[in-house]
Amino acid sequence: QVQLVASGGGLVQPGGSLQLSCTGPGFTFSYYAIGWFRQAPGKERERVLCSSSDDEPYWDDSKKGRFTISRDNAENTVFLQMTDLKPDDTAIYYCARRYFCSSPTSLDWGQGTQVTVPS
């Protein structure tokens, strides 16, 4: 079973920035899309950004360009760079392996990393 590890979460003040990392040893990273999702307390999980296998970004869904995604296939890592963070961005952030960013489901999920932006 593929294991993804999300890291980089923490407590950040409003307006601050944070970079999350998702690593995935054990499979050919460049063959897959990697998506970031988040789930806030009491809310459904929502998608954030996805990096396709050819390193194109997809989704955004009203993050209004505050977040960017990039990948380093040589290091089997996808990064989620978040800027101008707001209290509404508080959530557990998960990464997931997918065949495509447009796929209806994900193949594997990481354990999540907590991001907290106090109000």
Biopython code that builds the backbone (N, CA, C, O; Angstrom):
import numpy as np
from Bio.PDB.StructureBuilder import StructureBuilder

atoms = [
    (1, "GLN", "N", (0.840, -1.186, 0.000)),
    (1, "GLN", "CA", (0.000, 0.000, 0.000)),
    (1, "GLN", "C", (0.880, 1.243, 0.000)),
    (1, "GLN", "O", (1.858, 1.330, 0.744)),
    (2, "VAL", "N", (0.522, 2.190, -0.836)),
    (2, "VAL", "CA", (1.268, 3.435, -0.919)),
    (2, "VAL", "C", (0.991, 4.272, 0.319)),
    (2, "VAL", "O", (-0.145, 4.361, 0.786)),
    (3, "GLN", "N", (2.045, 4.884, 0.840)),
    (3, "GLN", "CA", (1.888, 5.746, 2.007)),
    (3, "GLN", "C", (2.326, 7.150, 1.641)),
    (3, "GLN", "O", (3.431, 7.357, 1.140)),
    (4, "LEU", "N", (1.467, 8.099, 1.890)),
    (4, "LEU", "CA", (1.791, 9.496, 1.689)),
    (4, "LEU", "C", (1.947, 10.165, 3.044)),
    (4, "LEU", "O", (1.222, 9.854, 3.990)),
    (5, "VAL", "N", (2.893, 11.082, 3.131)),
    (5, "VAL", "CA", (3.150, 11.778, 4.386)),
    (5, "VAL", "C", (3.033, 13.274, 4.158)),
    (5, "VAL", "O", (3.805, 13.865, 3.403)),
    (6, "ALA", "N", (2.068, 13.869, 4.813)),
    (6, "ALA", "CA", (1.888, 15.317, 4.758)),
    (6, "ALA", "C", (2.551, 15.946, 5.974)),
    (6, "ALA", "O", (2.432, 15.430, 7.085)),
    (7, "SER", "N", (3.245, 17.051, 5.772)),
    (7, "SER", "CA", (3.922, 17.721, 6.871)),
    (7, "SER", "C", (3.973, 19.212, 6.621)),
    (7, "SER", "O", (3.638, 19.686, 5.535)),
    (8, "GLY", "N", (4.393, 19.943, 7.628)),
    (8, "GLY", "CA", (4.573, 21.376, 7.490)),
    (8, "GLY", "C", (3.500, 22.230, 8.119)),
    (8, "GLY", "O", (3.596, 23.457, 8.097)),
    (9, "GLY", "N", (2.489, 21.614, 8.676)),
    (9, "GLY", "CA", (1.430, 22.380, 9.318)),
    (9, "GLY", "C", (1.907, 23.041, 10.588)),
    (9, "GLY", "O", (3.008, 22.779, 11.071)),
    (10, "GLY", "N", (1.058, 23.905, 11.123)),
    (10, "GLY", "CA", (1.397, 24.589, 12.363)),
    (10, "GLY", "C", (0.464, 25.738, 12.624)),
    (10, "GLY", "O", (-0.565, 25.895, 11.967)),
    (11, "LEU", "N", (0.846, 26.544, 13.603)),
    (11, "LEU", "CA", (0.089, 27.731, 13.976)),
    (11, "LEU", "C", (0.701, 28.940, 13.280)),
    (11, "LEU", "O", (1.900, 29.190, 13.401)),
    (12, "VAL", "N", (-0.116, 29.682, 12.556)),
    (12, "VAL", "CA", (0.381, 30.856, 11.845)),
    (12, "VAL", "C", (-0.618, 31.992, 12.022)),
    (12, "VAL", "O", (-1.829, 31.769, 12.003)),
    (13, "GLN", "N", (-0.120, 33.183, 12.192)),
    (13, "GLN", "CA", (-0.982, 34.347, 12.388)),
    (13, "GLN", "C", (-1.675, 34.747, 11.088)),
    (13, "GLN", "O", (-1.141, 34.500, 10.007)),
    (14, "PRO", "N", (-2.846, 35.357, 11.176)),
    (14, "PRO", "CA", (-3.525, 35.833, 9.959)),
    (14, "PRO", "C", (-2.598, 36.687, 9.105)),
    (14, "PRO", "O", (-1.858, 37.537, 9.600)),
    (15, "GLY", "N", (-2.667, 36.433, 7.825)),
    (15, "GLY", "CA", (-1.802, 37.135, 6.883)),
    (15, "GLY", "C", (-0.463, 36.460, 6.659)),
    (15, "GLY", "O", (0.301, 36.862, 5.782)),
    (16, "GLY", "N", (-0.183, 35.454, 7.435)),
    (16, "GLY", "CA", (1.083, 34.745, 7.322)),
    (16, "GLY", "C", (1.086, 33.709, 6.217)),
    (16, "GLY", "O", (0.098, 33.526, 5.505)),
    (17, "SER", "N", (2.213, 33.039, 6.092)),
    (17, "SER", "CA", (2.406, 32.038, 5.041)),
    (17, "SER", "C", (2.872, 30.723, 5.644)),
    (17, "SER", "O", (3.424, 30.668, 6.743)),
    (18, "LEU", "N", (2.631, 29.680, 4.889)),
    (18, "LEU", "CA", (3.039, 28.349, 5.338)),
    (18, "LEU", "C", (3.230, 27.480, 4.110)),
    (18, "LEU", "O", (2.506, 27.624, 3.125)),
    (19, "GLN", "N", (4.187, 26.592, 4.163)),
    (19, "GLN", "CA", (4.383, 25.643, 3.073)),
    (19, "GLN", "C", (4.206, 24.227, 3.600)),
    (19, "GLN", "O", (4.869, 23.820, 4.554)),
    (20, "LEU", "N", (3.322, 23.496, 2.981)),
    (20, "LEU", "CA", (3.105, 22.105, 3.314)),
    (20, "LEU", "C", (3.831, 21.226, 2.302)),
    (20, "LEU", "O", (4.015, 21.607, 1.146)),
    (21, "SER", "N", (4.237, 20.054, 2.753)),
    (21, "SER", "CA", (4.903, 19.100, 1.876)),
    (21, "SER", "C", (4.168, 17.773, 1.915)),
    (21, "SER", "O", (3.623, 17.373, 2.944)),
    (22, "CYS", "N", (4.164, 17.113, 0.798)),
    (22, "CYS", "CA", (3.594, 15.766, 0.708)),
    (22, "CYS", "C", (4.631, 14.876, 0.039)),
    (22, "CYS", "O", (4.997, 15.096, -1.115)),
    (23, "THR", "N", (5.092, 13.897, 0.751)),
    (23, "THR", "CA", (6.073, 12.984, 0.186)),
    (23, "THR", "C", (5.444, 11.601, 0.023)),
    (23, "THR", "O", (4.541, 11.208, 0.762)),
    (24, "GLY", "N", (5.956, 10.886, -0.967)),
    (24, "GLY", "CA", (5.369, 9.575, -1.241)),
    (24, "GLY", "C", (6.382, 8.590, -1.753)),
    (24, "GLY", "O", (6.439, 8.341, -2.957)),
    (25, "PRO", "N", (7.189, 8.019, -0.876)),
    (25, "PRO", "CA", (8.140, 7.014, -1.333)),
    (25, "PRO", "C", (7.426, 5.744, -1.772)),
    (25, "PRO", "O", (6.319, 5.458, -1.316)),
    (26, "GLY", "N", (8.050, 4.995, -2.640)),
    (26, "GLY", "CA", (7.510, 3.692, -2.979)),
    (26, "GLY", "C", (6.706, 3.611, -4.260)),
    (26, "GLY", "O", (6.229, 2.535, -4.622)),
    (27, "PHE", "N", (6.547, 4.728, -4.952)),
    (27, "PHE", "CA", (5.904, 4.651, -6.265)),
    (27, "PHE", "C", (6.505, 5.725, -7.159)),
    (27, "PHE", "O", (7.157, 6.652, -6.678)),
    (28, "THR", "N", (6.286, 5.599, -8.432)),
    (28, "THR", "CA", (6.840, 6.561, -9.394)),
    (28, "THR", "C", (5.987, 7.820, -9.362)),
    (28, "THR", "O", (4.926, 7.903, -9.979)),
    (29, "PHE", "N", (6.487, 8.778, -8.628)),
    (29, "PHE", "CA", (5.726, 9.985, -8.332)),
    (29, "PHE", "C", (5.243, 10.695, -9.586)),
    (29, "PHE", "O", (4.117, 11.189, -9.646)),
    (30, "SER", "N", (6.108, 10.736, -10.574)),
    (30, "SER", "CA", (5.813, 11.525, -11.772)),
    (30, "SER", "C", (4.648, 10.962, -12.580)),
    (30, "SER", "O", (4.132, 11.651, -13.459)),
    (31, "TYR", "N", (4.227, 9.751, -12.311)),
    (31, "TYR", "CA", (3.130, 9.147, -13.058)),
    (31, "TYR", "C", (1.754, 9.612, -12.553)),
    (31, "TYR", "O", (0.747, 9.379, -13.221)),
    (32, "TYR", "N", (1.702, 10.250, -11.408)),
    (32, "TYR", "CA", (0.428, 10.495, -10.761)),
    (32, "TYR", "C", (0.180, 11.968, -10.482)),
    (32, "TYR", "O", (1.103, 12.772, -10.351)),
    (33, "ALA", "N", (-1.090, 12.282, -10.399)),
    (33, "ALA", "CA", (-1.482, 13.580, -9.870)),
    (33, "ALA", "C", (-1.507, 13.496, -8.346)),
    (33, "ALA", "O", (-1.828, 12.458, -7.768)),
    (34, "ILE", "N", (-1.161, 14.610, -7.716)),
    (34, "ILE", "CA", (-1.217, 14.705, -6.264)),
    (34, "ILE", "C", (-2.109, 15.889, -5.916)),
    (34, "ILE", "O", (-1.858, 17.019, -6.335)),
    (35, "GLY", "N", (-3.140, 15.616, -5.155)),
    (35, "GLY", "CA", (-4.077, 16.661, -4.767)),
    (35, "GLY", "C", (-3.998, 16.976, -3.292)),
    (35, "GLY", "O", (-3.720, 16.105, -2.468)),
    (36, "TRP", "N", (-4.248, 18.238, -2.968)),
    (36, "TRP", "CA", (-4.372, 18.666, -1.581)),
    (36, "TRP", "C", (-5.843, 18.931, -1.283)),
    (36, "TRP", "O", (-6.566, 19.531, -2.078)),
    (37, "PHE", "N", (-6.256, 18.468, -0.122)),
    (37, "PHE", "CA", (-7.612, 18.669, 0.359)),
    (37, "PHE", "C", (-7.523, 19.194, 1.786)),
    (37, "PHE", "O", (-6.467, 19.139, 2.416)),
    (38, "ARG", "N", (-8.628, 19.695, 2.281)),
    (38, "ARG", "CA", (-8.635, 20.117, 3.675)),
    (38, "ARG", "C", (-10.004, 19.857, 4.284)),
    (38, "ARG", "O", (-11.021, 19.812, 3.592)),
    (39, "GLN", "N", (-9.997, 19.687, 5.589)),
    (39, "GLN", "CA", (-11.253, 19.493, 6.303)),
    (39, "GLN", "C", (-11.212, 20.307, 7.592)),
    (39, "GLN", "O", (-10.385, 20.074, 8.474)),
    (40, "ALA", "N", (-12.120, 21.255, 7.674)),
    (40, "ALA", "CA", (-12.244, 22.085, 8.865)),
    (40, "ALA", "C", (-13.199, 21.405, 9.852)),
    (40, "ALA", "O", (-14.021, 20.583, 9.447)),
    (41, "PRO", "N", (-13.098, 21.736, 11.126)),
    (41, "PRO", "CA", (-13.984, 21.124, 12.122)),
    (41, "PRO", "C", (-15.453, 21.334, 11.771)),
    (41, "PRO", "O", (-15.896, 22.456, 11.525)),
    (42, "GLY", "N", (-16.190, 20.242, 11.754)),
    (42, "GLY", "CA", (-17.617, 20.316, 11.487)),
    (42, "GLY", "C", (-17.992, 20.526, 10.038)),
    (42, "GLY", "O", (-19.167, 20.719, 9.722)),
    (43, "LYS", "N", (-17.011, 20.492, 9.151)),
    (43, "LYS", "CA", (-17.295, 20.707, 7.729)),
    (43, "LYS", "C", (-16.840, 19.506, 6.911)),
    (43, "LYS", "O", (-16.050, 18.677, 7.362)),
    (44, "GLU", "N", (-17.360, 19.444, 5.710)),
    (44, "GLU", "CA", (-16.953, 18.382, 4.800)),
    (44, "GLU", "C", (-15.555, 18.664, 4.244)),
    (44, "GLU", "O", (-15.105, 19.809, 4.201)),
    (45, "ARG", "N", (-14.903, 17.625, 3.835)),
    (45, "ARG", "CA", (-13.600, 17.797, 3.209)),
    (45, "ARG", "C", (-13.789, 18.491, 1.863)),
    (45, "ARG", "O", (-14.725, 18.184, 1.125)),
    (46, "GLU", "N", (-12.901, 19.419, 1.550)),
    (46, "GLU", "CA", (-12.972, 20.139, 0.283)),
    (46, "GLU", "C", (-11.615, 20.092, -0.409)),
    (46, "GLU", "O", (-10.566, 19.941, 0.217)),
    (47, "ARG", "N", (-11.684, 20.224, -1.696)),
    (47, "ARG", "CA", (-10.437, 20.190, -2.455)),
    (47, "ARG", "C", (-9.758, 21.548, -2.403)),
    (47, "ARG", "O", (-10.406, 22.575, -2.203)),
    (48, "VAL", "N", (-8.448, 21.538, -2.587)),
    (48, "VAL", "CA", (-7.675, 22.778, -2.547)),
    (48, "VAL", "C", (-6.977, 22.972, -3.896)),
    (48, "VAL", "O", (-7.412, 23.781, -4.715)),
    (49, "LEU", "N", (-5.916, 22.240, -4.116)),
    (49, "LEU", "CA", (-5.170, 22.322, -5.358)),
    (49, "LEU", "C", (-4.655, 20.950, -5.725)),
    (49, "LEU", "O", (-4.470, 20.087, -4.867)),
    (50, "CYS", "N", (-4.427, 20.760, -7.005)),
    (50, "CYS", "CA", (-3.917, 19.481, -7.498)),
    (50, "CYS", "C", (-2.801, 19.734, -8.496)),
    (50, "CYS", "O", (-2.884, 20.641, -9.324)),
    (51, "SER", "N", (-1.764, 18.926, -8.409)),
    (51, "SER", "CA", (-0.673, 18.974, -9.371)),
    (51, "SER", "C", (-0.777, 17.748, -10.269)),
    (51, "SER", "O", (-0.674, 16.614, -9.801)),
    (52, "SER", "N", (-0.980, 17.983, -11.556)),
    (52, "SER", "CA", (-1.088, 16.854, -12.468)),
    (52, "SER", "C", (0.280, 16.210, -12.681)),
    (52, "SER", "O", (1.303, 16.749, -12.259)),
    (53, "SER", "N", (0.286, 15.070, -13.331)),
    (53, "SER", "CA", (1.543, 14.360, -13.570)),
    (53, "SER", "C", (2.489, 15.176, -14.453)),
    (53, "SER", "O", (3.705, 14.997, -14.399)),
    (54, "ASP", "N", (1.924, 16.073, -15.266)),
    (54, "ASP", "CA", (2.798, 16.936, -16.071)),
    (54, "ASP", "C", (2.931, 18.313, -15.435)),
    (54, "ASP", "O", (3.209, 19.302, -16.113)),
    (55, "ASP", "N", (2.726, 18.360, -14.117)),
    (55, "ASP", "CA", (3.036, 19.545, -13.316)),
    (55, "ASP", "C", (2.167, 20.746, -13.657)),
    (55, "ASP", "O", (2.613, 21.888, -13.546)),
    (56, "GLU", "N", (0.944, 20.499, -14.067)),
    (56, "GLU", "CA", (-0.009, 21.586, -14.265)),
    (56, "GLU", "C", (-0.917, 21.677, -13.032)),
    (56, "GLU", "O", (-1.325, 20.649, -12.491)),
    (57, "PRO", "N", (-1.234, 22.893, -12.586)),
    (57, "PRO", "CA", (-2.107, 23.038, -11.419)),
    (57, "PRO", "C", (-3.589, 23.024, -11.814)),
    (57, "PRO", "O", (-3.977, 23.531, -12.867)),
    (58, "TYR", "N", (-4.381, 22.441, -10.955)),
    (58, "TYR", "CA", (-5.830, 22.406, -11.165)),
    (58, "TYR", "C", (-6.538, 22.708, -9.864)),
    (58, "TYR", "O", (-5.947, 22.613, -8.789)),
    (59, "TRP", "N", (-7.813, 23.074, -9.961)),
    (59, "TRP", "CA", (-8.704, 23.486, -8.883)),
    (59, "TRP", "C", (-8.312, 24.879, -8.407)),
    (59, "TRP", "O", (-7.515, 25.551, -9.062)),
    (60, "ASP", "N", (-8.816, 25.291, -7.362)),
    (60, "ASP", "CA", (-8.546, 26.518, -6.606)),
    (60, "ASP", "C", (-9.762, 26.847, -5.768)),
    (60, "ASP", "O", (-9.660, 27.131, -4.575)),
    (61, "ASP", "N", (-10.934, 26.803, -6.424)),
    (61, "ASP", "CA", (-12.204, 26.912, -5.719)),
    (61, "ASP", "C", (-12.222, 27.983, -4.640)),
    (61, "ASP", "O", (-12.383, 27.703, -3.453)),
    (62, "SER", "N", (-12.052, 29.201, -5.087)),
    (62, "SER", "CA", (-12.196, 30.417, -4.281)),
    (62, "SER", "C", (-11.077, 30.641, -3.281)),
    (62, "SER", "O", (-11.248, 31.396, -2.323)),
    (63, "LYS", "N", (-9.925, 29.992, -3.487)),
    (63, "LYS", "CA", (-8.781, 30.377, -2.653)),
    (63, "LYS", "C", (-8.192, 31.677, -3.192)),
    (63, "LYS", "O", (-7.345, 32.301, -2.552)),
    (64, "LYS", "N", (-8.650, 32.073, -4.374)),
    (64, "LYS", "CA", (-8.322, 33.362, -4.973)),
    (64, "LYS", "C", (-6.835, 33.559, -5.157)),
    (64, "LYS", "O", (-6.302, 34.644, -4.925)),
    (65, "GLY", "N", (-6.181, 32.509, -5.571)),
    (65, "GLY", "CA", (-4.777, 32.631, -5.921)),
    (65, "GLY", "C", (-3.843, 32.745, -4.734)),
    (65, "GLY", "O", (-2.651, 32.994, -4.915)),
    (66, "ARG", "N", (-4.352, 32.568, -3.523)),
    (66, "ARG", "CA", (-3.483, 32.682, -2.347)),
    (66, "ARG", "C", (-2.599, 31.449, -2.180)),
    (66, "ARG", "O", (-1.555, 31.497, -1.529)),
    (67, "PHE", "N", (-3.039, 30.346, -2.781)),
    (67, "PHE", "CA", (-2.292, 29.097, -2.647)),
    (67, "PHE", "C", (-1.684, 28.729, -3.996)),
    (67, "PHE", "O", (-2.293, 28.971, -5.038)),
    (68, "THR", "N", (-0.503, 28.152, -3.985)),
    (68, "THR", "CA", (0.109, 27.625, -5.188)),
    (68, "THR", "C", (0.632, 26.227, -4.904)),
    (68, "THR", "O", (0.907, 25.864, -3.761)),
    (69, "ILE", "N", (0.761, 25.461, -5.961)),
    (69, "ILE", "CA", (1.222, 24.078, -5.824)),
    (69, "ILE", "C", (2.384, 23.855, -6.757)),
    (69, "ILE", "O", (2.421, 24.396, -7.862)),
    (70, "SER", "N", (3.334, 23.059, -6.311)),
    (70, "SER", "CA", (4.484, 22.719, -7.144)),
    (70, "SER", "C", (4.951, 21.326, -6.755)),
    (70, "SER", "O", (4.558, 20.791, -5.719)),
    (71, "ARG", "N", (5.782, 20.757, -7.586)),
    (71, "ARG", "CA", (6.261, 19.412, -7.300)),
    (71, "ARG", "C", (7.714, 19.245, -7.666)),
    (71, "ARG", "O", (8.225, 19.918, -8.561)),
    (72, "ASP", "N", (8.372, 18.346, -6.972)),
    (72, "ASP", "CA", (9.738, 17.957, -7.264)),
    (72, "ASP", "C", (9.720, 16.440, -7.395)),
    (72, "ASP", "O", (9.791, 15.717, -6.401)),
    (73, "ASN", "N", (9.625, 15.973, -8.625)),
    (73, "ASN", "CA", (9.501, 14.524, -8.831)),
    (73, "ASN", "C", (10.749, 13.775, -8.382)),
    (73, "ASN", "O", (10.665, 12.634, -7.927)),
    (74, "ALA", "N", (11.895, 14.412, -8.510)),
    (74, "ALA", "CA", (13.133, 13.748, -8.100)),
    (74, "ALA", "C", (13.126, 13.457, -6.595)),
    (74, "ALA", "O", (13.738, 12.494, -6.134)),
    (75, "GLU", "N", (12.422, 14.308, -5.841)),
    (75, "GLU", "CA", (12.334, 14.126, -4.398)),
    (75, "GLU", "C", (10.998, 13.523, -3.972)),
    (75, "GLU", "O", (10.712, 13.415, -2.780)),
    (76, "ASN", "N", (10.186, 13.134, -4.947)),
    (76, "ASN", "CA", (8.860, 12.567, -4.629)),
    (76, "ASN", "C", (8.074, 13.452, -3.675)),
    (76, "ASN", "O", (7.509, 12.983, -2.687)),
    (77, "THR", "N", (8.052, 14.736, -3.990)),
    (77, "THR", "CA", (7.422, 15.693, -3.077)),
    (77, "THR", "C", (6.568, 16.698, -3.846)),
    (77, "THR", "O", (6.961, 17.192, -4.903)),
    (78, "VAL", "N", (5.412, 16.985, -3.300)),
    (78, "VAL", "CA", (4.560, 18.066, -3.786)),
    (78, "VAL", "C", (4.418, 19.087, -2.657)),
    (78, "VAL", "O", (4.230, 18.727, -1.495)),
    (79, "PHE", "N", (4.508, 20.348, -3.017)),
    (79, "PHE", "CA", (4.447, 21.430, -2.044)),
    (79, "PHE", "C", (3.149, 22.215, -2.239)),
    (79, "PHE", "O", (2.692, 22.427, -3.362)),
    (80, "LEU", "N", (2.580, 22.632, -1.135)),
    (80, "LEU", "CA", (1.457, 23.561, -1.157)),
    (80, "LEU", "C", (1.897, 24.820, -0.436)),
    (80, "LEU", "O", (2.060, 24.834, 0.784)),
    (81, "GLN", "N", (2.085, 25.872, -1.208)),
    (81, "GLN", "CA", (2.486, 27.158, -0.641)),
    (81, "GLN", "C", (1.234, 27.991, -0.379)),
    (81, "GLN", "O", (0.456, 28.262, -1.294)),
    (82, "MET", "N", (1.048, 28.391, 0.861)),
    (82, "MET", "CA", (-0.145, 29.140, 1.243)),
    (82, "MET", "C", (0.260, 30.520, 1.746)),
    (82, "MET", "O", (1.130, 30.641, 2.608)),
    (83, "THR", "N", (-0.353, 31.530, 1.220)),
    (83, "THR", "CA", (-0.061, 32.899, 1.631)),
    (83, "THR", "C", (-1.334, 33.601, 2.087)),
    (83, "THR", "O", (-2.441, 33.130, 1.828)),
    (84, "ASP", "N", (-1.164, 34.734, 2.768)),
    (84, "ASP", "CA", (-2.296, 35.528, 3.248)),
    (84, "ASP", "C", (-3.317, 34.642, 3.959)),
    (84, "ASP", "O", (-4.512, 34.696, 3.668)),
    (85, "LEU", "N", (-2.845, 33.852, 4.867)),
    (85, "LEU", "CA", (-3.720, 32.894, 5.528)),
    (85, "LEU", "C", (-4.754, 33.585, 6.395)),
    (85, "LEU", "O", (-4.498, 34.626, 7.000)),
    (86, "LYS", "N", (-5.941, 32.971, 6.437)),
    (86, "LYS", "CA", (-7.076, 33.522, 7.158)),
    (86, "LYS", "C", (-7.595, 32.488, 8.148)),
    (86, "LYS", "O", (-7.341, 31.295, 7.985)),
    (87, "PRO", "N", (-8.311, 32.927, 9.162)),
    (87, "PRO", "CA", (-8.866, 31.954, 10.118)),
    (87, "PRO", "C", (-9.688, 30.854, 9.435)),
    (87, "PRO", "O", (-9.703, 29.715, 9.902)),
    (88, "ASP", "N", (-10.363, 31.184, 8.347)),
    (88, "ASP", "CA", (-11.150, 30.176, 7.627)),
    (88, "ASP", "C", (-10.286, 29.104, 6.975)),
    (88, "ASP", "O", (-10.807, 28.078, 6.538)),
    (89, "ASP", "N", (-8.988, 29.321, 6.902)),
    (89, "ASP", "CA", (-8.081, 28.308, 6.348)),
    (89, "ASP", "C", (-7.704, 27.258, 7.389)),
    (89, "ASP", "O", (-7.036, 26.277, 7.065)),
    (90, "THR", "N", (-8.123, 27.457, 8.624)),
    (90, "THR", "CA", (-7.856, 26.470, 9.664)),
    (90, "THR", "C", (-8.512, 25.143, 9.321)),
    (90, "THR", "O", (-9.724, 25.072, 9.114)),
    (91, "ALA", "N", (-7.703, 24.094, 9.261)),
    (91, "ALA", "CA", (-8.208, 22.778, 8.864)),
    (91, "ALA", "C", (-7.079, 21.761, 8.969)),
    (91, "ALA", "O", (-5.917, 22.112, 9.170)),
    (92, "ILE", "N", (-7.447, 20.515, 8.828)),
    (92, "ILE", "CA", (-6.441, 19.473, 8.597)),
    (92, "ILE", "C", (-6.272, 19.358, 7.092)),
    (92, "ILE", "O", (-7.248, 19.196, 6.359)),
    (93, "TYR", "N", (-5.061, 19.440, 6.648)),
    (93, "TYR", "CA", (-4.755, 19.380, 5.217)),
    (93, "TYR", "C", (-4.221, 17.989, 4.880)),
    (93, "TYR", "O", (-3.312, 17.475, 5.532)),
    (94, "TYR", "N", (-4.805, 17.406, 3.856)),
    (94, "TYR", "CA", (-4.445, 16.066, 3.423)),
    (94, "TYR", "C", (-3.931, 16.097, 1.985)),
    (94, "TYR", "O", (-4.384, 16.907, 1.176)),
    (95, "CYS", "N", (-2.996, 15.224, 1.674)),
    (95, "CYS", "CA", (-2.630, 15.041, 0.282)),
    (95, "CYS", "C", (-3.092, 13.649, -0.158)),
    (95, "CYS", "O", (-3.245, 12.736, 0.652)),
    (96, "ALA", "N", (-3.304, 13.525, -1.444)),
    (96, "ALA", "CA", (-3.842, 12.283, -1.980)),
    (96, "ALA", "C", (-3.272, 12.009, -3.357)),
    (96, "ALA", "O", (-3.051, 12.926, -4.148)),
    (97, "ARG", "N", (-3.043, 10.762, -3.627)),
    (97, "ARG", "CA", (-2.562, 10.330, -4.944)),
    (97, "ARG", "C", (-3.748, 10.011, -5.847)),
    (97, "ARG", "O", (-4.701, 9.352, -5.432)),
    (98, "ARG", "N", (-3.677, 10.475, -7.049)),
    (98, "ARG", "CA", (-4.771, 10.286, -8.008)),
    (98, "ARG", "C", (-4.197, 9.958, -9.372)),
    (98, "ARG", "O", (-3.058, 10.307, -9.685)),
    (99, "TYR", "N", (-4.994, 9.288, -10.170)),
    (99, "TYR", "CA", (-4.554, 9.089, -11.550)),
    (99, "TYR", "C", (-4.503, 10.443, -12.276)),
    (99, "TYR", "O", (-3.526, 10.761, -12.953)),
    (100, "PHE", "N", (-5.533, 11.199, -12.126)),
    (100, "PHE", "CA", (-5.626, 12.521, -12.740)),
    (100, "PHE", "C", (-6.270, 13.478, -11.744)),
    (100, "PHE", "O", (-6.982, 13.053, -10.834)),
    (101, "CYS", "N", (-6.018, 14.750, -11.919)),
    (101, "CYS", "CA", (-6.698, 15.726, -11.077)),
    (101, "CYS", "C", (-8.204, 15.672, -11.286)),
    (101, "CYS", "O", (-8.963, 15.996, -10.372)),
    (102, "SER", "N", (-8.647, 15.274, -12.459)),
    (102, "SER", "CA", (-10.082, 15.188, -12.746)),
    (102, "SER", "C", (-10.703, 13.865, -12.302)),
    (102, "SER", "O", (-11.911, 13.679, -12.443)),
    (103, "SER", "N", (-9.909, 12.958, -11.777)),
    (103, "SER", "CA", (-10.448, 11.673, -11.327)),
    (103, "SER", "C", (-11.486, 11.888, -10.232)),
    (103, "SER", "O", (-11.345, 12.789, -9.404)),
    (104, "PRO", "N", (-12.524, 11.065, -10.229)),
    (104, "PRO", "CA", (-13.583, 11.233, -9.211)),
    (104, "PRO", "C", (-13.156, 10.809, -7.821)),
    (104, "PRO", "O", (-13.744, 11.246, -6.832)),
    (105, "THR", "N", (-12.146, 9.966, -7.731)),
    (105, "THR", "CA", (-11.694, 9.498, -6.427)),
    (105, "THR", "C", (-10.174, 9.525, -6.367)),
    (105, "THR", "O", (-9.489, 9.668, -7.380)),
    (106, "SER", "N", (-9.669, 9.382, -5.141)),
    (106, "SER", "CA", (-8.233, 9.305, -4.917)),
    (106, "SER", "C", (-7.820, 7.873, -4.594)),
    (106, "SER", "O", (-8.609, 7.092, -4.061)),
    (107, "LEU", "N", (-6.592, 7.544, -4.917)),
    (107, "LEU", "CA", (-6.079, 6.191, -4.698)),
    (107, "LEU", "C", (-5.604, 5.986, -3.259)),
    (107, "LEU", "O", (-5.898, 4.969, -2.630)),
    (108, "ASP", "N", (-4.883, 6.949, -2.767)),
    (108, "ASP", "CA", (-4.311, 6.851, -1.428)),
    (108, "ASP", "C", (-4.316, 8.224, -0.775)),
    (108, "ASP", "O", (-4.291, 9.254, -1.448)),
    (109, "TRP", "N", (-4.349, 8.212, 0.556)),
    (109, "TRP", "CA", (-4.384, 9.461, 1.325)),
    (109, "TRP", "C", (-3.259, 9.490, 2.353)),
    (109, "TRP", "O", (-2.874, 8.463, 2.911)),
    (110, "GLY", "N", (-2.746, 10.690, 2.585)),
    (110, "GLY", "CA", (-1.824, 10.874, 3.683)),
    (110, "GLY", "C", (-2.589, 11.062, 4.983)),
    (110, "GLY", "O", (-3.819, 11.094, 4.990)),
    (111, "GLN", "N", (-1.855, 11.187, 6.081)),
    (111, "GLN", "CA", (-2.482, 11.234, 7.404)),
    (111, "GLN", "C", (-2.963, 12.626, 7.775)),
    (111, "GLN", "O", (-3.713, 12.771, 8.740)),
    (112, "GLY", "N", (-2.568, 13.628, 7.060)),
    (112, "GLY", "CA", (-3.031, 14.981, 7.346)),
    (112, "GLY", "C", (-2.071, 15.751, 8.223)),
    (112, "GLY", "O", (-1.345, 15.176, 9.034)),
    (113, "THR", "N", (-2.078, 17.067, 8.050)),
    (113, "THR", "CA", (-1.284, 17.953, 8.881)),
    (113, "THR", "C", (-2.156, 19.154, 9.255)),
    (113, "THR", "O", (-2.847, 19.718, 8.406)),
    (114, "GLN", "N", (-2.117, 19.532, 10.516)),
    (114, "GLN", "CA", (-3.005, 20.568, 11.033)),
    (114, "GLN", "C", (-2.464, 21.961, 10.747)),
    (114, "GLN", "O", (-1.302, 22.257, 11.024)),
    (115, "VAL", "N", (-3.311, 22.803, 10.195)),
    (115, "VAL", "CA", (-2.995, 24.213, 10.014)),
    (115, "VAL", "C", (-3.992, 25.020, 10.849)),
    (115, "VAL", "O", (-5.204, 24.844, 10.727)),
    (116, "THR", "N", (-3.472, 25.893, 11.685)),
    (116, "THR", "CA", (-4.326, 26.696, 12.552)),
    (116, "THR", "C", (-3.990, 28.164, 12.366)),
    (116, "THR", "O", (-2.844, 28.586, 12.518)),
    (117, "VAL", "N", (-5.022, 28.932, 12.032)),
    (117, "VAL", "CA", (-4.885, 30.380, 11.883)),
    (117, "VAL", "C", (-5.863, 31.007, 12.868)),
    (117, "VAL", "O", (-7.068, 30.988, 12.617)),
    (118, "PRO", "N", (-5.392, 31.558, 13.972)),
    (118, "PRO", "CA", (-6.310, 32.073, 14.991)),
    (118, "PRO", "C", (-7.002, 33.345, 14.532)),
    (118, "PRO", "O", (-6.463, 34.120, 13.741)),
    (119, "SER", "N", (-8.197, 33.538, 15.042)),
    (119, "SER", "CA", (-8.952, 34.753, 14.690)),
    (119, "SER", "C", (-8.637, 35.881, 15.662)),
    (119, "SER", "O", (-9.176, 36.980, 15.528)),
]
sb = StructureBuilder()
sb.init_structure("model")
sb.init_model(0)
sb.init_chain("A")
sb.init_seg("    ")
for serial, (resi, resn, name, xyz) in enumerate(atoms, 1):
    if name == "N":
        sb.init_residue(resn, " ", resi, " ")
    sb.init_atom(name, np.array(xyz, "f"), 0.0, 1.0, " ", f" {name:<3s}", serial, name[0])
structure = sb.get_structure()
